[in-house]
């Protein structure tokens, strides 16, 4: 999901960006007055964005239902106070831009942001999702100086989400066989987001972010196994079998529907291509999945679950 353009008037396709060089967009943000509000500040990318901004001494305001100034996507009365005084926002919509009603929520949020005096926005988006691309168009035409960060599947889904327990247990089961995905490191996503929030030269860009290599899920699991020095199996199953197992586990219907959409529609090979979004935004190559796996393993990720069964699906 991915400046001297006039804010909000130009939509730039991922394949026809205004700047295809590998030179990083540098220079101070001359409009930065007031805090950066991070919507989704405890998520995989949001908390990394918060940390990077704080390390730079930039005033940052995470906003969620649990923060001092609460923000709730389902309660628009919380929005104005959360955005009050802000000059830029990082927008990571929950649960996902492909969810019903996301476009209306993004449109309403940008209207509140304009009234609050917000000037700049970075929108987290996803590859291969027509619903998300409608939200991108709304954001780019909102009147805010917008950058879209359109991402492939996060590498961190293997270590910070539903796959972590399966990997720790030694067996991963998913409805994905031969399709390959260029998994992107959330560290790269945060680096690009912070650059777009704090530097000139990114307005109107859609940065489509991937890793440097497409891997099948079996290859990704094998890469993690090599990094941890453990045997970790991978078993592909049908989408119906997977959805039934998720329902039997008691997952909410909307979660099952989201996973079914992801594996049945988005992960159909449409997103296999590797892109140059990280290089265009930062002037460097993206982190590899192997580097990610070695880093997480070195940090103590994926601890062994002694005698445990993998979450979600039985061993076959």
C-alpha positions, 0 to 999 in steps of 0.5 A: 500500500504506498511532493510537490504535487498539490495535495489530494488532487493527483492519484498516482498508480503503483506502476506509474509513480512520479519518481521511479529513482532509487534516491531517498526523498529527503528534507525536513517537513516544513508543515510539521506543527503539532503531534503525529496521530497514529491510528492503530498505534498498538498494531504491527506497523503502528507501534513501530511508527510510534517508536521511530517518531519518539526516537526522533524526538517528534511529538506522537499521539497513539490513538485507540480505544485504550489511550488517554484520548480515546479513538474508536472507529465505531464511535465518531464522537471520539474522532475530533478530540483524538485529532485535535491539534494534529498536523499529520496522521498515520491511518491503519484502519481496523479491522481491514480496508477490505471490510464492509463500510471501510470506505465510508469510515475513511471518507468521514475520518478525512473530513474530520481531519480536515476540520481539525487542521491536519495537513498530511496523512499516510494510509496503510493499505493492502495489495490486490484488494479492490475494496482497499483501493477504493479507500486509497482513492478517497484518501488521495482525493481528500484534500490532505497531502496523502501517501499510500503504503500498499503492502503485501503479506506481513512477515510478522504474521508468522511471529506476532499473529495467528501463525506464531503458535503453530510455528512454535508447536512445529506444524503449520497448516494453511489453505495455501499450496503453491502460491508465492507471496513476497512477504514484507517486513513490518520494519520496512513498512514503518520506515517508509511510513515515517519517511512519508510523515516527516519528509517532503517529496512523498505526497500523491505516491502509492508505495507498493511494498514487498520483500525482495523475493516471493516465497510459497508458505511452505518455503517461508516455513522452511526458512523459519525452520532453518533459522531456528534449527528446528523441524517445522512441518507444513501441510496445505489443506482446502479452504473449506477444511480450514474455514471449518476448523477455524469455526470449530475453534470458536473464532468469530464469524467475521474473523473466519470470513476475513481469513476465507477472503484472504486465502480464497481471493487475495492469495490467488497469485495476483500479488506474486510480483516483487515491487520496488516500493521500498527502494523508491521511498527509502533508496535502499533494498527491502529486508529479506524474509531470511533476514527477518527469520534470523532476527526473530529467532535470535531474539527468542521468537517461536519458543518451543511448545513442549508436547503442544499441538498446532493451533487451528488444525490437527496434524494430518 
